[in-house]
Amino acid sequence: MAIIIDENTRVVVQGITGHQGRFHTRQMLDYGTQVVAGVSPGKAGEAVHGVPVYDTVAEAVAEQGANASITFVPAPFVKDAAFEAIESGIQVLVLIPEHIPVLDAMEIMAQARERQVTVVGPNSFGIISPGKSKMGIMPNSIYAPGPVGVAARSGTLSYEVVAGLTHAGLGQSTVVGMGGDRVVGLTFIDLLKRFEEDPATESVVLVGEIGGTAEEEAAEYIKGMSKPVVAYLAGQSAPPGKRMGHAGAIVERGKGTFASKVAALRAAGARVAELPWQVAELALLSL
């Protein structure tokens, strides 16, 4: 098994005729993802890498049975694209673009909650269930099927951690990029719950960072988990008061610091790596 997406997921690409849409559609097809349709208003009847293009998501759902969407449209248009996908019956929505207005993101999440749609992102590298399906922009070659679930706030750091896991012989059940914005669809707790219930996942890796309280909140849930958790947190050397990293990485009134997150995770029983390449060693010890 895997969480959220698998080999039966039927994907529509919103913005498929743009440069990024075309490139990553090719990459997803090469990985084996069932990309069954694309959407670009006014370009119905065209095809991209053999994938038929429609004017609307509703048409893609009706004619190709699409049940998941990945969006490559510019940030100012993401809200309309997300609403269209949700109202068309899409159940999984992956939002790649960054710089989506906060109010737009809040409205998307409210609409998704009402329709019980899972949102990955925005400002996300996507989601991959190795050997089954990929919806995102991550490199194909570093992933392998296996027992480790990965939930990450950082794209490039998760690539480094996953490459280390694969090199150590630890494949992944599902890897999820939560997104780096202040308002995102899935939290660490949402993903920990799903990995805890997934029989194919034997341990979980969290890739977090300074700012916000997501890691401290996750620590409270980890206390009750039956599966081991390994964490790596970025930002140990970040100078106080300096703007850097993701929009969601904001330290406020002393909360969300590197030290507070490490302390909370260790108190909950998680193993915390000091460097990215130590994650694989700790994951092996935890199994």
C-alpha positions in Angstrom: 0.0 0.0 0.0 0.9 3.7 0.0 -0.9 6.8 1.3 -2.9 9.3 -0.8 -1.8 8.1 -4.3 -1.0 4.7 -5.9 -0.9 3.0 -9.2 -4.6 3.5 -9.7 -4.5 7.3 -9.4 -5.7 8.9 -12.6 -4.0 12.3 -13.0 -5.0 15.5 -14.8 -2.4 18.2 -15.3 -3.8 21.7 -15.1 -1.6 24.0 -17.2 -0.2 21.1 -19.3 0.6 23.2 -22.4 3.0 25.6 -20.5 6.8 24.9 -20.3 6.7 23.4 -16.8 3.5 21.5 -17.4 5.0 19.9 -20.6 8.3 19.0 -19.0 7.0 17.5 -15.8 4.2 15.6 -17.6 7.0 13.9 -19.6 8.8 13.1 -16.3 5.6 11.7 -14.6 4.8 9.6 -17.6 8.3 8.2 -17.7 7.9 7.3 -14.0 4.7 5.3 -14.8 2.1 7.8 -13.5 -1.3 7.4 -15.1 -1.5 10.9 -16.6 -4.8 10.6 -18.4 -5.6 14.2 -19.3 -4.4 17.8 -19.4 -6.3 21.1 -19.1 -5.6 24.4 -20.8 -8.6 26.6 -21.6 -8.9 27.2 -25.4 -6.6 24.3 -26.3 -9.0 21.4 -26.3 -8.2 18.8 -29.0 -4.4 19.2 -28.7 -2.2 16.5 -27.1 1.0 16.8 -25.0 3.2 13.7 -25.1 0.1 11.8 -26.3 -2.0 13.1 -23.4 -5.3 14.6 -24.5 -6.0 18.2 -23.6 -9.4 19.5 -22.5 -10.8 23.0 -21.8 -12.0 22.1 -18.4 -11.3 19.7 -15.5 -15.0 18.6 -15.6 -14.4 17.3 -19.1 -11.3 15.5 -18.1 -13.1 13.8 -15.2 -16.1 12.9 -17.3 -14.1 11.5 -20.3 -10.9 10.1 -18.7 -12.0 9.3 -15.1 -9.4 11.7 -13.6 -9.5 11.7 -9.8 -6.4 13.7 -9.0 -4.9 17.0 -10.3 -1.5 18.6 -10.3 -1.4 22.4 -11.0 1.3 24.2 -13.0 -0.6 27.5 -13.6 0.8 30.9 -12.5 0.2 31.7 -8.8 -2.5 34.5 -9.5 -4.7 31.9 -11.3 -4.2 28.9 -8.8 -7.3 29.7 -6.8 -9.6 29.5 -9.8 -7.8 26.3 -11.0 -8.1 24.7 -7.5 -11.8 25.6 -7.2 -12.5 24.2 -10.7 -10.7 20.9 -9.7 -12.5 20.6 -6.4 -15.9 21.3 -7.9 -15.3 18.8 -10.6 -14.9 15.9 -8.2 -11.1 15.7 -7.9 -10.1 14.0 -4.6 -6.3 14.8 -4.5 -5.0 18.2 -5.4 -1.2 18.9 -5.7 -0.3 22.6 -5.9 3.3 23.2 -7.1 3.4 27.0 -7.6 4.8 29.4 -4.9 3.8 33.0 -4.2 0.1 32.1 -4.0 -1.6 34.9 -2.0 -2.3 33.9 1.5 -6.0 34.7 1.3 -6.3 32.6 -1.9 -4.6 29.7 -0.1 -7.0 30.0 2.9 -10.0 30.0 0.6 -8.7 26.9 -1.2 -8.2 25.0 2.0 -11.7 26.0 3.3 -13.3 24.7 0.0 -11.2 21.5 0.1 -12.2 20.8 3.7 -15.8 21.2 2.9 -15.5 18.7 -0.1 -13.1 16.4 1.8 -10.4 16.9 -0.8 -6.7 16.2 0.1 -4.4 19.2 -0.8 -0.7 18.8 -1.1 1.0 22.2 -1.0 1.1 24.9 -2.2 4.8 25.6 -2.8 5.3 21.9 -2.8 7.5 19.5 -4.7 4.6 17.1 -4.7 4.0 13.5 -3.6 5.4 10.2 -4.8 4.7 6.6 -3.9 7.8 4.9 -5.3 7.1 2.2 -7.9 3.4 3.2 -8.1 2.8 6.9 -9.0 4.4 10.3 -8.9 2.7 13.7 -8.9 5.4 16.4 -8.6 8.7 17.8 -9.7 11.1 15.6 -7.7 13.9 13.7 -9.5 12.8 10.2 -10.5 16.0 8.4 -10.0 16.5 8.7 -6.2 13.4 6.9 -5.0 12.8 3.2 -4.4 9.9 1.3 -3.0 10.2 0.4 0.7 9.0 0.7 4.3 9.9 4.3 5.2 7.3 7.1 5.0 8.7 10.6 4.6 6.9 13.9 5.3 8.9 17.0 4.5 8.6 20.8 4.6 11.7 21.3 2.4 12.1 19.9 -1.1 15.8 19.8 -1.7 16.6 18.6 1.9 14.1 15.8 1.4 15.8 14.8 -1.8 19.1 14.5 0.1 17.5 12.5 2.9 15.7 10.2 0.4 18.9 9.6 -1.6 20.6 8.6 1.7 17.8 6.2 2.6 17.8 4.6 -0.8 21.6 4.3 -0.8 21.3 2.5 2.6 18.7 0.1 1.2 15.7 1.8 2.8 13.1 2.4 0.2 10.0 4.6 0.8 6.3 3.9 1.0 5.3 7.5 0.2 7.1 10.8 0.3 5.0 14.0 0.7 6.1 17.6 0.3 3.9 19.5 2.6 4.8 22.9 1.1 6.7 25.8 2.5 4.0 28.4 2.7 2.2 29.7 5.9 -1.1 28.1 4.8 -0.8 24.5 3.5 -3.2 21.6 3.1 -1.6 18.8 5.1 0.2 19.0 8.5 2.8 16.7 10.0 0.0 15.2 12.2 -2.2 14.5 9.2 0.6 12.6 7.6 1.7 10.8 10.7 -1.8 9.5 11.2 -1.9 8.1 7.6 1.5 6.5 8.0 0.6 5.0 11.3 -2.4 3.4 9.6 -0.6 2.3 6.5 0.6 -1.4 6.8 3.4 -0.8 4.2 5.0 1.9 6.4 7.3 0.6 9.2 8.9 3.9 10.2 8.6 7.6 9.5 11.0 10.3 8.7 10.1 14.0 9.3 12.1 16.7 7.5 11.3 19.9 9.3 12.7 23.4 9.7 12.7 26.3 12.1 9.6 28.5 12.3 6.0 27.8 13.1 4.9 25.1 15.6 4.3 22.1 13.2 7.1 20.0 14.6 6.2 20.6 18.3 2.5 19.7 17.5 3.7 16.6 15.7 5.7 15.6 18.8 2.5 15.4 20.8 1.1 12.9 18.3 4.4 10.9 18.1 4.1 10.1 21.8 1.2 7.7 21.0 2.6 6.2 17.8 3.5 2.5 17.5 6.0 3.2 14.7 9.5 4.8 15.1 10.1 8.3 14.0 13.4 9.9 12.8 13.6 13.7 12.3 16.0 16.2 10.7 15.5 19.9 11.2 17.0 22.6 9.0 18.0 26.0 10.4 20.3 25.1 13.3 22.7 27.8 12.3 20.2 30.4 11.1 21.0 33.9 12.6 18.2 35.3 14.7 16.1 38.0 13.0 17.3 37.2 9.5 14.7 36.6 6.8 15.5 33.3 5.0 13.8 30.2 3.6 10.1 29.5 3.2 7.3 31.8 4.0 6.1 29.4 6.7 9.5 29.4 8.4 8.9 32.2 10.8 10.1 32.3 14.4 7.6 34.3 16.6 8.0 35.3 20.2 10.5 32.6 20.9 8.4 29.8 19.5 9.5 27.6 16.6 13.2 27.7 17.3 15.5 24.9 16.4 16.2 24.1 20.1 12.5 24.0 21.0 11.6 21.6 18.2 14.5 19.2 18.9 13.6 19.1 22.6 10.0 18.4 21.8 10.7 15.6 19.3 13.3 13.9 21.5 11.0 14.1 24.5 8.4 12.3 22.4 10.8 9.5 21.6 11.9 10.5 18.1 15.5 10.2 17.0 16.8 13.6 15.7 19.7 13.7 13.3 22.2 16.5 13.4 23.1 16.2 9.7 21.0 15.0 6.7 23.1 12.0 6.0 22.7 10.7 9.5 18.9 10.1 8.9 19.5 6.8 7.1 21.7 5.5 10.0 19.1 6.4 12.6 16.3 5.0 10.4 18.2 1.6 10.2 18.6 1.6 13.9 14.9 2.3 14.5 13.7 -0.7 12.5 
